[in-house]
Amino acid sequence: MTEPLGEDLTRLAALHGVAVSFRPSPDRTVTASAAAVTRALAALGVDAGTPEATRAALAARERELAGRLLPPTVVRWSDGDGPDALADLPEGTRLLIETEQGETRASLAQLPPGVHTVTATAPDGRTARAHLVVAPPRLPTPAGRSYGLLVQLYSLLSGRSWGMGDLGDLAELAGWAGRALGAGFVQVNPLHAAVPGAPTDPSPYRPSSRRFPDPVHLRIEDVPEFAYVTDPERLRELRERAARLRETVLGKGALIDRDAVWELKREALELIVAVPLGPGRRAAYCDFLAREGQSLEDHATWCALAEVHGSDWHRWPQGLRDPRSADTARARLELMDRVDLHSRLAWLTDTQLTAAQRTAREAGMPLGIVHDLAVGVHPGGADAWAQQDHLAAGMSVGAPPDAFNARGQDWGLPPWRPDRLAESGYAPYRRLLRALFRYAGALRIDHVMGLFRLWWVPQGEPPTEGTYVRYDAEAMLALLVLEASRAGAVVIGEDLGTVEPGVREALRERGVLGTSVLWFERDWDGDGRPLAPDAWRADCLATATTHDLPSTAARLTGEHVELRDRLELLNRPVEEERAEAAADTGEWLDLLSRLDLLQGTGGGADTSSEEAEIQAVHRFLLRTPARMIGVWLPDAVGDRRPQNLPGTWDQYPNWRLPIADAEGRPVTLEELAASPRLHALMEVLREEG
């Protein structure tokens, strides 16, 4: 039985944005436990461990809010009136605004977009200083409809990659898809820096850093200094080993081995970085160092320290656990060569990411590369070390129990503290967005609902013992719109699953596109049948599947049920699962047939062909008003296997499979480009889109 929260704890929690209940469905309310609420407050620096402490904290918070002139961050949309926080100031309060551009203003009128500083001086002498975010009212709508490819980059091997897909492959894919297929974008998985170690966690959604990319994605031969390495024989040996590694994946059925790839690339990059930079390259590198500043120094320092002490900073010597300590400063000096190496690798990767986007745009893509922003970072990684003051200690992000997962979820990612974000003017969030938008034509935000609230799970407790903590969604959205507008980029929010009422509407109002997956689009408020194409929303990226779902071929044939049965992941008899899956697929095929979309691969009447059915699925997507249509690249060659099977760890090779055809044979980028099946599917989009 859940312990009653008490009035004081309930009021205190509300004043700090900690929820005391949530609604998994419109007709059901679940009360959070007192322990979960108390621990969430503790992570925010609020002691509610006893009734006396709770009363004292409540009184202190009420006094603070009553005497506060301004919150730490206020938002003004450029098409609206001044923020309520400024409008509610005492009459006669004087304002002084220092703009991001270095100007001084005494009025809110005609402020340029940016993050400014406002100082308010009340008639009674009280003063307050706050960050003032001025943002455009919404993101621009993408010009026209576009279709594109969705791919996990590591799975896309070419005849030149070193055992996994790389940024050279991405540039080749984008250049070809834009020119030969008329594609408007290529969406990839997060390319954030991973936590090093053996074995490395292969999931791109649990990175060491979201702020900097992973050099494992570098195309070694495209680094200009590659041509001037002083030990070319050693480099030749590494390339031969890389070719053998690539062949084990493409020709011998081996899994992608990220650690083996990185070991080869690391050795090659050590040789390359030893080559002196020319004057122009040196100047570009220095510009990068100056632009990235403390963030890059912290990241590179963590990487250098991890080589010595391991990849979990919690286990480092005490003095090195603080990025600002004297011990860390001394260690940075002692490891300066390694710090410079990791700084150089970040620059090289940033350069190739920028080149890939340039290639995409030169190929005629209106958007280019769509990058993916993970929800959070690994607790032992670089960002968690460098941003300790902005993260909630002892907490992890997850999801509450729902109809699909009765136990809830714990993703093992420490959440940002909303109070510290606001106090800093959301500085780490702004730096993160600005970095990604430098080379992204669009940004997909995983679990975009996290801009509004996140499910905090106390460490050591099951996910059921968590509670929601609210963020200032207006500030988070304003900064997202501001940075995306500055970059001329589109934003796509992954808003699948249970979404709090009002969230999708707020995102749409600001121009953030949603995500719609065919199999989930049903009339849930009516008869539950597949949603007709004209009933879909327009402001979305529409797809048949995602990296976390069965491929379209597997769903059409029911192979996704057989896979889960083999791995003993089913909670019901397999016959029931088969029947339900067949009924679900049958309803969709019936709708496709009624809409006369099952036209066969050559325009004939063959409605039994799996290939024809996959084409019909995409014809259906084209019938919707969706602004963006995404084709899961493995669908184009009939791949049966999901890239990730949620709920598994070592039972299934998540994040380690190359793209394969219907028989399970790996398919290279060169073979994809020549695939009749792929061209037939893409011709559907070219002709009907």
C-alpha positions as CSV (number, residue, x, y, z in Angstrom):
1,M,0.0,0.0,0.0
2,T,1.3,3.4,-1.0
3,E,2.3,5.6,2.0
4,P,0.2,8.9,2.1
5,L,2.2,11.9,1.0
6,G,0.8,14.4,3.4
7,E,-0.2,18.0,2.6
8,D,3.2,19.6,3.3
9,L,5.1,17.2,1.1
10,T,2.5,17.6,-1.6
11,R,2.8,21.4,-1.6
12,L,6.6,21.3,-1.4
13,A,6.8,18.9,-4.4
14,A,4.5,21.1,-6.5
15,L,6.7,24.1,-5.8
16,H,9.7,22.2,-7.1
17,G,8.0,20.6,-10.2
18,V,7.9,17.1,-8.7
19,A,4.7,15.3,-9.5
20,V,2.9,13.4,-6.8
21,S,0.7,11.5,-9.2
22,F,0.4,10.7,-12.9
23,R,-2.2,9.4,-15.3
24,P,-1.2,6.4,-17.5
25,S,-4.6,6.6,-19.1
26,P,-7.4,9.2,-19.1
27,D,-9.5,7.1,-16.7
28,R,-6.7,6.1,-14.2
29,T,-4.6,8.1,-11.7
30,V,-1.6,6.6,-10.0
31,T,-0.1,8.2,-6.8
32,A,3.6,8.4,-6.5
33,S,5.2,7.0,-3.3
34,A,6.4,9.3,-0.6
35,A,9.9,7.8,-0.9
36,A,10.0,8.5,-4.6
37,V,8.9,12.1,-4.1
38,T,11.3,12.6,-1.2
39,R,14.3,11.3,-3.2
40,A,13.5,13.4,-6.2
41,L,13.4,16.5,-4.0
42,A,16.7,15.4,-2.4
43,A,18.2,15.3,-5.9
44,L,17.1,18.9,-6.3
45,G,18.8,19.8,-3.1
46,V,15.7,19.9,-1.0
47,D,15.5,18.0,2.4
48,A,12.1,16.4,2.9
49,G,13.4,13.4,4.9
50,T,11.3,14.2,8.0
51,P,8.1,16.1,8.7
52,E,10.1,18.8,10.4
53,A,12.5,19.1,7.5
54,T,9.6,19.2,5.0
55,R,7.9,22.0,6.8
56,A,11.1,24.0,7.0
57,A,11.8,23.5,3.3
58,L,8.2,24.4,2.4
59,A,8.4,27.6,4.4
60,A,11.8,28.5,2.9
61,R,10.5,27.9,-0.7
62,E,7.4,30.0,-0.1
63,R,9.5,32.9,1.3
64,E,11.9,32.6,-1.6
65,L,9.1,32.8,-4.2
66,A,7.2,35.5,-2.4
67,G,10.3,37.8,-2.3
68,R,11.6,36.9,-5.8
69,L,11.3,39.6,-8.4
70,L,12.2,37.4,-11.4
71,P,12.7,33.7,-12.1
72,P,16.2,32.9,-13.3
73,T,15.1,32.5,-16.9
74,V,12.2,34.2,-18.7
75,V,11.0,33.8,-22.3
76,R,9.6,36.2,-24.8
77,W,8.3,35.0,-28.1
78,S,9.0,37.8,-30.7
79,D,5.4,37.9,-31.9
80,G,3.9,38.2,-28.4
81,D,3.7,40.5,-25.4
82,G,6.3,40.7,-22.8
83,P,6.7,37.7,-20.4
84,D,4.3,37.4,-17.6
85,A,7.2,37.5,-15.1
86,L,8.1,41.0,-16.4
87,A,4.5,42.2,-16.7
88,D,3.9,41.3,-13.0
89,L,6.8,43.4,-11.7
90,P,5.9,46.2,-9.3
91,E,4.8,49.4,-10.9
92,G,7.7,51.7,-11.5
93,T,10.3,48.9,-11.8
94,R,13.2,49.8,-14.1
95,L,14.6,47.4,-16.6
96,L,18.1,47.3,-18.1
97,I,18.7,44.8,-20.8
98,E,22.1,43.7,-22.0
99,T,21.6,42.0,-25.4
100,E,23.6,39.0,-26.6
101,Q,25.0,41.4,-29.3
102,G,26.5,43.7,-26.6
103,E,23.9,46.5,-26.7
104,T,22.2,48.1,-23.7
105,R,18.4,48.6,-23.8
106,A,15.9,50.0,-21.4
107,S,12.9,48.5,-23.1
108,L,11.7,45.1,-24.4
109,A,10.7,46.7,-27.7
110,Q,12.3,45.3,-30.9
111,L,14.7,43.0,-29.1
112,P,16.7,40.8,-31.5
113,P,16.5,37.0,-31.0
114,G,19.0,35.7,-28.6
115,V,19.7,35.0,-24.9
116,H,20.0,38.4,-23.2
117,T,20.4,39.5,-19.6
118,V,17.7,41.6,-17.9
119,T,18.1,43.4,-14.6
120,A,15.0,44.7,-12.8
121,T,15.2,47.3,-10.1
122,A,12.0,47.7,-8.1
123,P,11.0,51.0,-6.4
124,D,11.8,49.5,-3.0
125,G,15.4,49.0,-4.1
126,R,15.2,45.2,-4.7
127,T,17.0,44.0,-7.8
128,A,17.0,40.8,-9.8
129,R,18.9,39.6,-12.7
130,A,17.6,37.0,-15.2
131,H,18.3,35.4,-18.5
132,L,15.9,36.7,-21.2
133,V,15.3,34.3,-24.1
134,V,13.8,36.0,-27.1
135,A,12.8,33.5,-29.8
136,P,11.0,33.5,-33.1
137,P,7.3,32.4,-32.7
138,R,7.9,29.1,-34.5
139,L,10.1,27.2,-36.8
140,P,9.6,27.7,-40.5
141,T,7.6,25.0,-42.2
142,P,9.7,22.7,-44.5
143,A,9.4,23.9,-48.1
144,G,7.3,21.3,-49.8
145,R,7.1,17.6,-49.1
146,S,10.2,15.4,-49.1
147,Y,11.0,11.8,-48.8
148,G,14.2,10.3,-47.6
149,L,16.1,7.3,-46.2
150,L,16.4,6.2,-42.5
151,V,19.5,4.2,-41.7
152,Q,21.7,3.2,-38.8
153,L,25.1,4.4,-40.0
154,Y,27.2,1.5,-38.5
155,S,25.0,-1.0,-40.5
156,L,25.8,0.6,-43.8
157,L,29.1,-0.9,-45.0
158,S,30.7,-0.1,-48.3
159,G,33.7,-1.7,-50.0
160,R,35.8,1.0,-48.3
161,S,34.6,1.1,-44.7
162,W,36.6,-0.5,-41.9
163,G,34.2,-3.1,-40.6
164,M,31.3,-0.7,-40.0
165,G,29.6,2.2,-41.8
166,D,31.4,5.6,-41.5
167,L,31.1,9.2,-42.5
168,G,32.5,8.6,-45.9
169,D,29.7,6.1,-46.5
170,L,27.2,8.6,-45.2
171,A,28.5,11.2,-47.7
172,E,28.3,8.7,-50.5
173,L,24.8,7.6,-49.6
174,A,23.6,11.2,-49.4
175,G,25.2,12.2,-52.7
176,W,23.7,9.2,-54.5
177,A,20.3,9.4,-52.8
178,G,20.0,13.1,-53.6
179,R,21.0,12.8,-57.2
180,A,19.8,9.4,-58.3
181,L,16.7,8.9,-56.1
182,G,15.5,12.5,-55.6
183,A,15.6,12.0,-51.8
184,G,15.4,15.1,-49.6
185,F,17.1,13.7,-46.6
186,V,19.0,10.9,-44.9
187,Q,18.3,10.3,-41.2
188,V,20.9,8.5,-39.1
189,N,21.2,7.2,-35.6
190,P,22.9,9.3,-32.9
191,L,26.6,9.7,-33.7
192,H,27.5,10.9,-30.2
193,A,30.8,9.8,-28.6
194,A,30.5,6.4,-27.0
195,V,31.9,5.3,-23.6
196,P,35.2,3.5,-24.4
197,G,35.9,0.1,-23.0
198,A,35.8,-3.6,-23.9
199,P,33.2,-4.4,-24.8
200,T,31.8,-1.0,-25.6
201,D,28.1,-0.5,-25.1
202,P,27.0,-0.6,-28.8
203,S,23.8,1.4,-28.2
204,P,24.0,4.8,-29.8
205,Y,21.4,6.0,-27.2
206,R,23.6,5.7,-24.1
207,P,26.6,7.8,-25.1
208,S,29.5,9.2,-23.1
209,S,28.9,12.6,-24.7
210,R,26.0,14.1,-26.7
211,R,28.1,17.3,-27.1
212,F,30.9,15.7,-29.3
213,P,30.7,13.0,-32.0
214,D,32.5,9.7,-32.0
215,P,35.7,9.5,-34.0
216,V,35.0,5.8,-34.7
217,H,32.9,7.2,-37.5
218,L,35.8,8.8,-39.3
219,R,36.7,7.8,-42.8
220,I,40.5,7.5,-42.2
221,E,41.5,8.0,-45.8
222,D,39.6,11.3,-46.0
223,V,41.7,13.0,-43.4
224,P,44.1,15.2,-45.4
225,E,47.1,14.3,-43.3
226,F,46.6,10.6,-44.2
227,A,48.6,11.2,-47.4
228,Y,51.7,12.4,-45.4
229,V,52.0,9.7,-42.7
230,T,55.7,8.9,-42.2
231,D,55.1,5.2,-41.7
232,P,53.0,4.2,-44.7
233,E,53.9,0.5,-44.3
234,R,52.2,0.5,-40.9
235,L,49.2,2.2,-42.4
236,R,49.0,-0.3,-45.2
237,E,49.0,-3.1,-42.6
238,L,46.2,-1.5,-40.7
239,R,44.1,-1.1,-43.9
240,E,44.7,-4.8,-44.8
241,R,43.5,-5.8,-41.3
242,A,40.5,-3.5,-41.8
243,A,39.7,-5.2,-45.1
244,R,39.7,-8.6,-43.4
245,L,37.5,-7.3,-40.7
246,R,35.1,-5.9,-43.3
247,E,35.1,-9.2,-45.1
248,T,34.2,-11.2,-41.9
249,V,31.0,-9.0,-41.6
250,L,30.1,-9.0,-45.3
251,G,31.2,-12.4,-46.4
252,K,31.3,-14.6,-43.3
253,G,28.3,-13.6,-41.3
254,A,30.2,-12.0,-38.4
255,L,28.6,-9.2,-36.3
256,I,29.8,-5.7,-36.5
257,D,32.6,-5.4,-33.9
258,R,32.9,-1.7,-33.0
259,D,35.8,-2.3,-30.6
260,A,37.9,-4.0,-33.3
261,V,37.1,-1.2,-35.7
262,W,38.1,1.4,-33.2
263,E,41.3,-0.4,-32.3
264,L,42.4,-0.2,-35.9
265,K,41.3,3.3,-36.4
266,R,42.9,4.5,-33.2
267,E,46.3,3.2,-34.3
268,A,45.8,4.8,-37.7
269,L,44.8,8.1,-36.2
270,E,47.8,8.1,-33.9
271,L,50.0,8.0,-37.0
272,I,47.9,10.7,-38.8
273,V,47.8,13.1,-35.8
274,A,51.6,12.9,-35.7
275,V,51.7,14.7,-39.1
276,P,52.1,18.4,-38.6
277,L,49.2,20.5,-39.8
278,G,49.7,23.0,-42.6
279,P,49.1,26.7,-41.8
280,G,45.5,26.7,-43.1
281,R,44.6,23.5,-41.3
282,R,46.3,24.7,-38.1
283,A,44.3,27.9,-38.2
284,A,41.1,26.0,-38.7
285,Y,42.0,23.7,-35.8
286,C,42.7,26.7,-33.6
287,D,39.4,28.3,-34.5
288,F,37.7,25.0,-33.4
289,L,39.5,25.0,-30.1
290,A,38.6,28.6,-29.5
291,R,34.9,28.1,-30.4
292,E,34.5,24.9,-28.3
293,G,36.4,26.3,-25.3
294,Q,35.9,24.7,-21.9
295,S,33.5,22.1,-23.2
296,L,36.1,20.6,-25.5
297,E,38.8,20.8,-22.9
298,D,36.6,18.9,-20.5
299,H,35.7,16.3,-23.0
300,A,39.3,15.7,-24.1
301,T,40.5,15.7,-20.5
302,W,37.9,13.0,-19.6
303,C,39.0,10.9,-22.6
304,A,42.7,11.2,-21.6
305,L,41.9,10.3,-18.0
306,A,39.7,7.4,-19.0
307,E,42.7,5.9,-20.8
308,V,44.6,5.8,-17.5
309,H,41.9,5.2,-14.9
310,G,39.0,3.5,-16.8
311,S,35.8,4.8,-18.3
312,D,33.8,5.3,-15.1
313,W,34.8,8.5,-13.4
314,H,33.1,7.5,-10.2
315,R,36.0,5.0,-9.7
316,W,38.8,7.5,-10.4
317,P,41.0,8.8,-7.6
318,Q,38.9,11.2,-5.5
319,G,40.7,14.3,-6.7
320,L,40.1,13.6,-10.3
321,R,36.3,13.2,-9.9
322,D,35.9,17.0,-9.9
323,P,36.7,18.5,-13.4
324,R,37.6,21.8,-11.7
325,S,40.0,20.4,-9.0
326,A,43.7,21.1,-8.7
327,D,44.4,17.4,-9.2
328,T,42.5,17.4,-12.5
329,A,44.4,20.5,-13.6
330,R,47.7,18.9,-12.9
331,A,46.7,15.7,-14.6
332,R,45.6,17.6,-17.7
333,L,49.0,19.2,-17.9
334,E,50.7,15.8,-17.5
335,L,48.5,14.3,-20.2
336,M,48.5,17.3,-22.5
337,D,49.6,15.2,-25.6
338,R,46.6,12.9,-25.1
339,V,44.2,15.8,-24.4
340,D,45.4,17.4,-27.7
341,L,44.9,14.1,-29.5
342,H,41.3,13.8,-28.4
343,S,40.7,17.4,-29.2
344,R,42.1,16.8,-32.7
345,L,39.9,13.8,-33.2
346,A,36.8,15.8,-32.2
347,W,37.8,18.4,-34.8
348,L,38.4,15.8,-37.5
349,T,35.0,14.2,-36.9
350,D,33.2,17.5,-36.8
351,T,34.9,18.4,-40.1
352,Q,33.7,15.2,-41.8
353,L,30.2,15.6,-40.4
354,T,30.1,19.1,-41.9
355,A,31.4,17.7,-45.2
356,A,28.7,15.1,-45.3
357,Q,26.0,17.7,-44.9
358,R,27.6,19.9,-47.6
359,T,27.6,16.9,-49.9
360,A,23.9,16.2,-49.2
361,R,22.9,19.8,-49.9
362,E,25.1,19.9,-53.1
363,A,23.2,16.8,-54.3
364,G,20.0,18.8,-54.2
365,M,18.6,17.6,-50.8
366,P,16.6,20.4,-49.2
367,L,17.3,19.1,-45.7
368,G,20.3,16.9,-46.0
369,I,21.4,14.9,-43.0
370,V,18.9,14.4,-40.2
371,H,20.8,13.8,-37.0
372,D,19.4,12.2,-33.8
373,L,19.7,13.5,-30.3
374,A,19.6,10.9,-27.6
375,V,17.7,11.5,-24.4
376,G,20.7,11.5,-22.1
377,V,24.2,10.3,-21.4
378,H,25.9,7.4,-19.6
379,P,26.4,8.2,-15.9
380,G,30.1,7.3,-16.1
381,G,30.9,9.2,-19.2
382,A,32.4,12.5,-20.2
383,D,29.3,14.7,-20.1
384,A,28.2,13.3,-16.7
385,W,31.7,14.1,-15.3
386,A,31.9,17.6,-16.8
387,Q,28.3,18.6,-16.1
388,Q,27.9,17.2,-12.6
389,D,26.5,20.5,-11.3
390,H,23.7,20.2,-13.9
391,L,22.7,16.6,-13.3
392,A,20.5,15.0,-10.7
393,A,22.7,12.8,-8.6
394,G,21.3,9.4,-7.7
395,M,18.6,9.6,-10.3
396,S,18.0,7.9,-13.7
397,V,15.6,8.6,-16.5
398,G,13.0,6.0,-17.5
399,A,9.3,5.4,-18.1
400,P,6.5,4.4,-15.7
401,P,4.6,1.2,-16.1
402,D,2.2,1.1,-19.0
403,A,0.1,-1.3,-21.1
404,F,3.2,-2.5,-22.9
405,N,5.6,-2.8,-20.0
406,A,4.1,-3.5,-16.6
407,R,7.5,-3.1,-14.9
408,G,8.3,0.3,-16.3
409,Q,11.7,1.2,-17.7
410,D,15.0,2.4,-16.4
411,W,17.3,3.8,-19.1
412,G,20.3,4.4,-16.9
413,L,20.7,8.0,-17.9
414,P,21.1,10.8,-15.3
415,P,18.6,13.6,-15.9
416,W,19.3,17.3,-16.0
417,R,18.3,19.3,-13.0
418,P,15.7,21.8,-14.1
419,D,16.6,24.3,-11.4
420,R,20.3,24.4,-12.4
421,L,19.4,24.6,-16.1
422,A,17.3,27.7,-15.4
423,E,19.9,29.3,-13.2
424,S,22.5,29.0,-16.0
425,G,20.2,30.2,-18.7
426,Y,20.2,26.6,-20.0
427,A,23.8,27.0,-21.1
428,P,24.7,23.3,-21.5
429,Y,21.4,22.7,-23.5
430,R,22.2,25.7,-25.7
431,R,25.7,24.6,-26.4
432,L,24.5,21.1,-27.2
433,L,21.9,22.3,-29.7
434,R,24.3,24.8,-31.3
435,A,26.9,22.1,-31.9
436,L,24.4,19.7,-33.5
437,F,22.8,22.3,-35.7
438,R,26.2,23.1,-37.2
439,Y,26.1,20.0,-39.4
440,A,22.4,19.0,-39.2
441,G,19.8,19.9,-41.8
442,A,17.3,18.6,-39.3
443,L,17.4,17.2,-35.8
444,R,15.3,14.3,-34.5
445,I,14.8,14.6,-30.7
446,D,14.4,11.2,-29.1
447,H,11.6,11.1,-26.5
448,V,10.8,14.8,-27.2
449,M,8.3,14.6,-24.3
450,G,11.4,15.0,-22.1
451,L,11.3,18.7,-22.8
452,F,8.2,18.8,-20.6
453,R,8.8,16.2,-18.0
454,L,10.9,13.1,-17.3
455,W,10.3,10.0,-15.2
456,W,13.0,10.0,-12.5
457,V,13.9,6.7,-11.0
458,P,15.9,6.6,-7.7
459,Q,19.1,4.5,-8.1
460,G,18.6,1.1,-6.6
461,E,14.8,1.2,-7.0
462,P,12.6,-0.4,-9.7
463,P,11.1,1.9,-12.3
464,T,7.7,1.6,-10.6
465,E,9.2,3.6,-7.7
466,G,9.8,6.7,-9.8
467,T,8.0,10.0,-10.3
468,Y,7.7,12.7,-12.9
469,V,9.8,15.9,-12.6
470,R,8.7,18.8,-14.7
471,Y,10.9,21.1,-16.8
472,D,10.2,24.6,-18.0
473,A,9.0,23.5,-21.4
474,E,8.5,27.0,-22.6
475,A,12.2,27.8,-22.1
476,M,13.3,24.5,-23.5
477,L,11.1,25.0,-26.6
478,A,12.1,28.7,-27.0
479,L,15.8,27.8,-27.1
480,L,15.2,24.9,-29.5
481,V,13.3,27.2,-31.8
482,L,15.9,29.9,-31.5
483,E,18.9,27.7,-32.3
484,A,17.1,25.8,-35.1
485,S,16.0,29.0,-36.7
486,R,19.5,30.4,-36.6
487,A,20.7,27.3,-38.4
488,G,17.8,27.1,-40.8
489,A,17.1,23.6,-39.6
490,V,13.9,21.5,-39.2
491,V,13.1,19.7,-35.8
492,I,11.4,16.4,-35.6
493,G,10.1,15.2,-32.2
494,E,9.9,11.5,-31.5
495,D,6.5,11.5,-29.8
496,L,5.5,7.9,-29.9
497,G,3.7,6.1,-27.1
498,T,2.0,7.7,-24.1
499,V,2.1,11.5,-24.5
500,E,0.9,13.9,-21.8
501,P,-2.2,15.9,-23.0
502,G,-1.2,19.2,-24.6
503,V,2.4,18.2,-25.5
504,R,1.8,17.5,-29.2
505,E,-0.3,20.7,-29.5
506,A,2.5,22.8,-27.9
507,L,5.1,21.3,-30.2
508,R,3.0,21.8,-33.3
509,E,2.4,25.4,-32.4
510,R,6.1,26.0,-32.4
511,G,6.7,24.2,-35.7
512,V,8.2,21.0,-34.3
513,L,7.2,18.0,-36.4
514,G,6.0,14.8,-34.8
515,T,6.6,11.1,-35.7
516,S,4.0,8.8,-37.1
517,V,4.5,5.1,-37.6
518,L,2.0,3.3,-39.8
519,W,1.3,0.3,-37.6
520,F,0.5,2.6,-34.6
521,E,-1.9,5.0,-36.5
522,R,-5.3,3.7,-35.6
523,D,-8.6,5.4,-34.6
524,W,-7.9,4.9,-30.9
525,D,-10.8,7.2,-30.0
526,G,-13.2,5.3,-32.3
527,D,-13.3,1.8,-33.6
528,G,-9.6,1.2,-33.3
529,R,-9.2,0.3,-37.0
530,P,-6.4,1.6,-39.2
531,L,-6.5,5.4,-39.7
532,A,-7.4,6.5,-43.2
533,P,-4.6,8.4,-44.9
534,D,-6.5,11.7,-45.0
535,A,-6.9,11.5,-41.2
536,W,-3.2,11.6,-40.5
537,R,-1.6,14.8,-39.2
538,A,0.5,16.8,-41.7
539,D,3.2,18.1,-39.3
540,C,5.1,14.8,-39.0
541,L,7.7,12.4,-40.4
542,A,5.7,9.4,-41.5
543,T,7.4,6.0,-41.7
544,A,6.5,2.3,-41.9
545,T,8.9,1.3,-39.1
546,T,11.9,2.5,-36.9
547,H,15.1,1.0,-35.6
548,D,13.2,-0.3,-32.5
549,L,10.5,-2.1,-34.4
550,P,10.3,-5.1,-36.8
551,S,11.1,-4.4,-40.4
552,T,8.1,-4.2,-42.7
553,A,8.9,-7.5,-44.3
554,A,9.1,-9.2,-40.9
555,R,5.8,-7.7,-39.8
556,L,4.0,-8.6,-43.1
557,T,5.2,-12.3,-42.8
558,G,4.8,-12.6,-39.0
559,E,8.5,-13.3,-38.5
560,H,8.8,-10.8,-35.7
561,V,6.5,-13.0,-33.6
562,E,8.7,-16.1,-34.4
563,L,11.8,-14.2,-33.4
564,R,10.4,-13.2,-30.0
565,D,9.1,-16.7,-29.5
566,R,12.6,-18.2,-30.2
567,L,14.1,-15.8,-27.7
568,E,11.4,-16.6,-25.1
569,L,10.2,-13.0,-24.9
570,L,6.5,-13.7,-25.3
571,N,4.2,-13.2,-22.3
572,R,1.3,-15.2,-24.0
573,P,1.1,-18.4,-25.9
574,V,2.7,-18.1,-29.4
575,E,-0.6,-19.0,-31.1
576,E,-2.3,-16.0,-29.5
577,E,0.6,-13.7,-30.6
578,R,0.5,-15.1,-34.1
579,A,-3.2,-14.6,-34.4
580,E,-3.1,-11.1,-33.1
581,A,-0.2,-10.1,-35.4
582,A,-2.0,-11.7,-38.4
583,A,-5.2,-9.9,-37.6
584,D,-3.4,-6.5,-37.3
585,T,-1.5,-7.0,-40.6
586,G,-4.7,-8.3,-42.3
587,E,-6.6,-5.1,-41.4
588,W,-3.9,-3.0,-42.9
589,L,-3.6,-5.1,-46.1
590,D,-7.4,-4.9,-46.4
591,L,-7.2,-1.1,-46.3
592,L,-4.4,-1.0,-48.8
593,S,-6.5,-3.2,-51.1
594,R,-9.6,-1.1,-50.7
595,L,-7.5,2.0,-51.6
596,D,-6.2,0.1,-54.7
597,L,-2.6,0.5,-53.6
598,L,-1.5,-3.2,-54.1
599,Q,-0.4,-2.8,-57.6
600,G,2.6,-5.2,-57.8
601,T,6.2,-4.5,-58.4
602,G,5.7,-3.9,-62.1
603,G,2.3,-2.1,-61.9
604,G,0.4,-5.4,-62.4
605,A,-2.2,-7.0,-60.1
606,D,0.0,-9.3,-58.1
607,T,-1.2,-8.7,-54.5
608,S,0.5,-11.7,-53.0
609,S,4.0,-10.4,-53.4
610,E,5.7,-9.2,-50.2
611,E,7.6,-6.7,-52.3
612,A,4.3,-5.4,-53.7
613,E,3.0,-5.1,-50.2
614,I,6.0,-3.0,-49.0
615,Q,5.5,-0.8,-52.0
616,A,1.8,-0.4,-51.1
617,V,2.7,0.6,-47.6
618,H,4.8,3.4,-48.9
619,R,2.1,4.4,-51.4
620,F,-0.2,4.7,-48.4
621,L,2.3,7.0,-46.6
622,L,2.3,9.2,-49.7
623,R,-1.5,9.4,-49.5
624,T,-1.2,11.0,-46.1
625,P,-0.6,14.8,-45.7
626,A,2.7,14.1,-43.9
627,R,5.4,16.7,-44.8
628,M,8.2,14.1,-44.6
629,I,8.1,10.4,-45.7
630,G,10.9,8.2,-44.4
631,V,11.9,4.8,-45.9
632,W,13.7,2.5,-43.6
633,L,16.7,1.6,-45.8
634,P,16.7,-2.2,-44.8
635,D,13.0,-2.3,-46.0
636,A,14.2,-1.4,-49.5
637,V,16.0,-4.8,-49.8
638,G,13.6,-7.0,-47.7
639,D,15.7,-7.2,-44.5
640,R,13.9,-9.3,-41.9
641,R,15.9,-8.4,-38.8
642,P,15.3,-5.5,-36.4
643,Q,18.4,-3.4,-35.6
644,N,17.4,-3.3,-31.9
645,L,15.0,-5.6,-30.1
646,P,13.8,-3.8,-26.9
647,G,13.9,-5.9,-23.8
648,T,17.0,-7.9,-24.8
649,W,20.6,-7.5,-24.0
650,D,22.8,-10.6,-24.9
651,Q,19.9,-12.6,-26.3
652,Y,20.0,-10.6,-29.5
653,P,22.8,-8.7,-31.4
654,N,21.3,-5.2,-31.0
655,W,23.1,-2.5,-32.9
656,R,25.6,-4.9,-34.5
657,L,23.9,-6.1,-37.7
658,P,24.8,-5.0,-41.2
659,I,21.9,-4.3,-43.6
660,A,20.9,-7.6,-45.3
661,D,18.6,-8.8,-48.0
662,A,15.6,-11.1,-47.6
663,E,17.9,-14.1,-47.3
664,G,20.0,-12.5,-44.6
665,R,23.0,-11.8,-46.9
666,P,24.7,-8.6,-46.0
667,V,24.3,-5.9,-48.7
668,T,27.0,-3.3,-49.3
669,L,26.4,0.4,-50.2
670,E,27.5,-0.4,-53.7
671,E,25.0,-3.3,-54.0
672,L,22.2,-1.1,-52.5
673,A,22.8,1.5,-55.2
674,A,22.4,-1.2,-57.9
675,S,19.5,-3.0,-56.3
676,P,16.5,-3.4,-58.6
677,R,14.2,-3.9,-55.5
678,L,15.4,-0.7,-54.0
679,H,15.0,1.3,-57.2
680,A,11.5,-0.1,-57.7
681,L,10.5,1.1,-54.2
682,M,12.0,4.5,-54.6
683,E,10.4,4.8,-58.0
684,V,7.1,4.6,-56.2
685,L,8.0,7.7,-54.2
686,R,9.4,9.5,-57.2
687,E,6.3,9.0,-59.3
688,E,3.6,9.3,-56.7
689,G,5.3,11.8,-54.3
